[in-house]
Amino acid sequence: MASSSLFQSPSSLKPQKPISSPSAAPKCHNTTHPHPFESSNNTSSYSLNEIVYRSQSGGSSTSSTTATMKRREEERWVYGVIRKKKYCSKNRKVKHSSSDSALQRLFVSCKDVFKGLGNGTLPLPHQVQELRSVLDKIRPQDVGLSNDLQFFKPNTKVKGTPRVTYTTIYKCSNFSLCCFFIPATGVIPLHNHPGMTVFSKLLLGKMHIKSYDLVDPISTKKNSDGSQLRLAKLKADSVFTAPCNTSVLYPTTGGNIHAFTAITPCAVLDVLGPPYSKQDGRDCSYYRDHPFAAYPNATVTQEEGHYYGWLEEIEVPPNSEMDGIEYLGPQIIDTI
């Protein structure tokens, strides 16, 4: 299984080469906080075991990396990893997916479904069903993950504000495959997916998902500070436990605006078609939701009010920052 190389032992932990971003990678409109899918020149990538240490010790900044590395022998107990073999990033063996592997089948299906689709163009219903069916069969081990990894242990304690981590399995102009690792109590704040169709599968863990769709025709209000609020219909406000079926959201339906809150450490596999791209009008926006009852609206009855909320677009929140790690799981055979 690939997890032994994907998540290295503490004695061999070294900062990996930063993930390089394609030139088309989007940037946030707030330059203080980098876009979660954009690499930063001063950001290194880490194994998940290193992330376990940083979350437990309350560390999150790159400046503490050197000290962390020096202390890792003394603090090896933090990881709780049973090492059968030691691996080094310089001599690790990368496992390639076979032509009939689950991950390869997912790649081929994505290639077929998203070929030639542009902003806001929906895949055909039978294509959605095809891709959903393939993704439903994906297991954690298909991307090199396991419940046995220390990161996913329910008793892993987190200090301070936990940071979400992501790895890009594959990305092209038509679609991307990304996996998100969310520590317990970690949050991916309310955000949208403009002009995109997104297939999302919870691989490991227990998570609360809240999602909305903006109401059409547009209905707006202003709150006390003058910010504009848009009426949105609540699509989901529930707890999900892996394994569960794939969810699909569309440019204007299906819960395009959503937020994740991890109850236990989670791994989420996302297929985004097409990917975020500011230059193509697919920049990520963030929102704060307000109860419908705070700003009643004549178009929605009081009885229906609990199915609605008001969304306020906000600047990029600090807890949207993510750390990128190198993907070292089974590799896709790129046939494009």
Salt bridges, closest charged atoms under 4 A:
GLU73 OE1 - ARG76 NH2 1.48
GLU75 OE1 - ARG71 NE 3.32
ASP142 OD1 - ARG139 NH2 3.40
ASP237 OD1 - HIS208 NE2 2.67
ASP280 OD2 - ARG282 NH2 3.83
ASP283 OD2 - HIS29 ND1 3.41
ASP289 OD2 - LYS210 NZ 2.94
GLU312 OE1 - ARG288 NH1 3.23
GLU312 OE1 - HIS290 NE2 2.82
GLU321 OE2 - HIS33 ND1 2.89
GLU321 OE1 - ARG163 NH1 3.85
ASP323 OD2 - ARG54 NH2 3.06
ASP323 OD1 - ARG163 NH2 2.90
GLU326 OE2 - ARG92 NH2 2.94
